[in-house]
Amino acid sequence: MKLFYTLTIFAIANLSYAQIKKATTNDGKVVILNDNGTWNYSDEKDNNLACDLKNDLVKPIPRLRKHVSAETEVDENKIKFINRSGGTNSGNGMFTLCVDGIKMKYRQMGTVYTKLGGSDF
Protein backbone atom coordinates (compact mmCIF):
# COMPACT_ATOMS: atom_id res chain seq x y z
CA MET A 1 0.00 0.00 0.00
CA LYS A 2 2.88 2.39 0.75
CA LEU A 3 4.27 1.71 -2.70
CA PHE A 4 0.92 2.68 -4.25
CA TYR A 5 0.82 6.01 -2.39
CA THR A 6 4.45 6.73 -3.24
CA LEU A 7 3.89 6.06 -6.95
CA THR A 8 0.73 8.18 -6.94
CA ILE A 9 2.56 11.13 -5.38
CA PHE A 10 5.38 10.87 -7.94
CA ALA A 11 2.86 10.64 -10.81
CA ILE A 12 1.00 13.78 -9.67
CA ALA A 13 4.27 15.67 -9.18
CA ASN A 14 5.37 14.66 -12.70
CA LEU A 15 2.10 15.82 -14.26
CA SER A 16 2.27 19.22 -12.60
CA TYR A 17 5.91 19.67 -13.62
CA ALA A 18 5.27 18.91 -17.32
CA GLN A 19 2.95 21.86 -17.91
CA ILE A 20 3.40 23.99 -21.01
CA LYS A 21 5.21 27.25 -20.32
CA LYS A 22 4.40 30.31 -22.41
CA ALA A 23 6.17 33.63 -22.81
CA THR A 24 5.30 36.78 -24.73
CA THR A 25 7.73 38.72 -26.90
CA ASN A 26 7.83 42.54 -26.98
CA ASP A 27 5.77 42.57 -30.16
CA GLY A 28 2.99 40.42 -28.67
CA LYS A 29 3.87 37.02 -30.15
CA VAL A 30 3.33 34.07 -27.81
CA VAL A 31 6.23 31.58 -27.56
CA ILE A 32 5.85 28.05 -26.19
CA LEU A 33 8.85 26.97 -24.11
CA ASN A 34 9.47 23.21 -24.11
CA ASP A 35 11.11 21.26 -21.28
CA ASN A 36 13.97 20.14 -23.56
CA GLY A 37 15.13 23.75 -24.08
CA THR A 38 13.52 24.27 -27.48
CA TRP A 39 10.78 26.77 -28.29
CA ASN A 40 8.31 27.62 -31.06
CA TYR A 41 5.83 30.36 -31.87
CA SER A 42 2.19 29.87 -31.03
CA ASP A 43 -0.62 30.96 -33.35
CA GLU A 44 -2.17 33.09 -30.61
CA LYS A 45 -1.27 36.67 -29.65
CA ASP A 46 -1.20 38.22 -26.22
CA ASN A 47 -4.49 40.13 -25.95
CA ASN A 48 -2.90 42.64 -23.56
CA LEU A 49 -0.59 43.74 -26.37
CA ALA A 50 -3.12 43.61 -29.20
CA CYS A 51 -5.05 46.68 -30.37
CA ASP A 52 -7.20 47.63 -33.34
CA LEU A 53 -7.84 51.35 -33.75
CA LYS A 54 -9.13 53.37 -36.68
CA ASN A 55 -8.29 56.81 -35.19
CA ASP A 56 -6.03 58.35 -32.57
CA LEU A 57 -7.56 58.51 -29.08
CA VAL A 58 -5.36 61.45 -27.99
CA LYS A 59 -3.60 64.23 -29.88
CA PRO A 60 -0.75 62.68 -31.90
CA ILE A 61 2.85 63.89 -31.90
CA PRO A 62 4.21 63.90 -35.48
CA ARG A 63 7.87 63.62 -34.39
CA LEU A 64 7.18 60.52 -32.28
CA ARG A 65 5.09 58.99 -35.06
CA LYS A 66 8.02 59.44 -37.49
CA HIS A 67 10.46 57.99 -34.96
CA VAL A 68 8.30 54.89 -34.34
CA SER A 69 7.73 54.44 -38.07
CA ALA A 70 11.48 54.46 -38.74
CA GLU A 71 12.25 52.18 -35.79
CA THR A 72 9.56 49.57 -36.49
CA GLU A 73 9.47 49.93 -40.30
CA VAL A 74 5.69 50.43 -40.11
CA ASP A 75 3.86 52.99 -42.24
CA GLU A 76 2.97 56.17 -40.30
CA ASN A 77 -0.73 55.67 -41.11
CA LYS A 78 -0.72 52.44 -39.08
CA ILE A 79 0.49 54.17 -35.89
CA LYS A 80 -2.29 55.39 -33.58
CA PHE A 81 -1.94 57.21 -30.24
CA ILE A 82 -3.83 55.59 -27.35
CA ASN A 83 -2.66 57.39 -24.22
CA ARG A 84 -0.35 60.22 -23.25
CA SER A 85 1.03 61.29 -19.89
CA GLY A 86 3.07 64.52 -19.92
CA GLY A 87 5.43 64.95 -22.83
CA THR A 88 6.43 67.48 -25.51
CA ASN A 89 6.50 70.82 -23.62
CA SER A 90 7.68 69.38 -20.30
CA GLY A 91 10.33 67.26 -22.01
CA ASN A 92 9.30 64.10 -20.15
CA GLY A 93 6.35 61.86 -20.93
CA MET A 94 4.95 58.40 -21.48
CA PHE A 95 3.03 57.39 -24.59
CA THR A 96 1.00 54.29 -25.44
CA LEU A 97 0.69 53.62 -29.16
CA CYS A 98 -1.03 51.09 -31.37
CA VAL A 99 1.59 50.17 -33.98
CA ASP A 100 0.12 48.02 -36.75
CA GLY A 101 -2.18 46.25 -34.26
CA ILE A 102 0.38 45.87 -31.46
CA LYS A 103 0.37 47.98 -28.29
CA MET A 104 3.74 49.63 -27.55
CA LYS A 105 4.95 52.13 -24.94
CA TYR A 106 7.45 54.92 -25.46
CA ARG A 107 9.09 57.34 -23.05
CA GLN A 108 10.18 60.89 -23.85
CA MET A 109 13.28 62.23 -22.10
CA GLY A 110 14.06 65.70 -23.40
CA THR A 111 14.07 65.37 -27.18
CA VAL A 112 14.71 61.60 -27.18
CA TYR A 113 12.05 58.89 -27.49
CA THR A 114 12.79 55.40 -26.16
CA LYS A 115 10.72 52.25 -26.54
CA LEU A 116 9.83 50.65 -23.21
CA GLY A 117 9.74 46.93 -22.58
CA GLY A 118 12.95 46.02 -24.37
CA SER A 119 16.59 46.28 -23.60
CA ASP A 120 18.04 49.77 -23.87
CA PHE A 121 21.42 48.34 -24.89
C-alpha positions in Angstrom: 0.0 0.0 0.0 2.9 2.4 0.8 4.3 1.7 -2.7 0.9 2.7 -4.2 0.8 6.0 -2.4 4.5 6.7 -3.2 3.9 6.1 -7.0 0.7 8.2 -6.9 2.6 11.1 -5.4 5.4 10.9 -7.9 2.9 10.6 -10.8 1.0 13.8 -9.7 4.3 15.7 -9.2 5.4 14.7 -12.7 2.1 15.8 -14.3 2.3 19.2 -12.6 5.9 19.7 -13.6 5.3 18.9 -17.3 2.9 21.9 -17.9 3.4 24.0 -21.0 5.2 27.2 -20.3 4.4 30.3 -22.4 6.2 33.6 -22.8 5.3 36.8 -24.7 7.7 38.7 -26.9 7.8 42.5 -27.0 5.8 42.6 -30.2 3.0 40.4 -28.7 3.9 37.0 -30.1 3.3 34.1 -27.8 6.2 31.6 -27.6 5.8 28.0 -26.2 8.9 27.0 -24.1 9.5 23.2 -24.1 11.1 21.3 -21.3 14.0 20.1 -23.6 15.1 23.7 -24.1 13.5 24.3 -27.5 10.8 26.8 -28.3 8.3 27.6 -31.1 5.8 30.4 -31.9 2.2 29.9 -31.0 -0.6 31.0 -33.4 -2.2 33.1 -30.6 -1.3 36.7 -29.7 -1.2 38.2 -26.2 -4.5 40.1 -26.0 -2.9 42.6 -23.6 -0.6 43.7 -26.4 -3.1 43.6 -29.2 -5.0 46.7 -30.4 -7.2 47.6 -33.3 -7.8 51.4 -33.7 -9.1 53.4 -36.7 -8.3 56.8 -35.2 -6.0 58.3 -32.6 -7.6 58.5 -29.1 -5.4 61.4 -28.0 -3.6 64.2 -29.9 -0.7 62.7 -31.9 2.8 63.9 -31.9 4.2 63.9 -35.5 7.9 63.6 -34.4 7.2 60.5 -32.3 5.1 59.0 -35.1 8.0 59.4 -37.5 10.5 58.0 -35.0 8.3 54.9 -34.3 7.7 54.4 -38.1 11.5 54.5 -38.7 12.2 52.2 -35.8 9.6 49.6 -36.5 9.5 49.9 -40.3 5.7 50.4 -40.1 3.9 53.0 -42.2 3.0 56.2 -40.3 -0.7 55.7 -41.1 -0.7 52.4 -39.1 0.5 54.2 -35.9 -2.3 55.4 -33.6 -1.9 57.2 -30.2 -3.8 55.6 -27.3 -2.7 57.4 -24.2 -0.3 60.2 -23.2 1.0 61.3 -19.9 3.1 64.5 -19.9 5.4 65.0 -22.8 6.4 67.5 -25.5 6.5 70.8 -23.6 7.7 69.4 -20.3 10.3 67.3 -22.0 9.3 64.1 -20.1 6.4 61.9 -20.9 4.9 58.4 -21.5 3.0 57.4 -24.6 1.0 54.3 -25.4 0.7 53.6 -29.2 -1.0 51.1 -31.4 1.6 50.2 -34.0 0.1 48.0 -36.7 -2.2 46.2 -34.3 0.4 45.9 -31.5 0.4 48.0 -28.3 3.7 49.6 -27.5 5.0 52.1 -24.9 7.4 54.9 -25.5 9.1 57.3 -23.1 10.2 60.9 -23.9 13.3 62.2 -22.1 14.1 65.7 -23.4 14.1 65.4 -27.2 14.7 61.6 -27.2 12.1 58.9 -27.5 12.8 55.4 -26.2 10.7 52.2 -26.5 9.8 50.6 -23.2 9.7 46.9 -22.6 12.9 46.0 -24.4 16.6 46.3 -23.6 18.0 49.8 -23.9 21.4 48.3 -24.9 
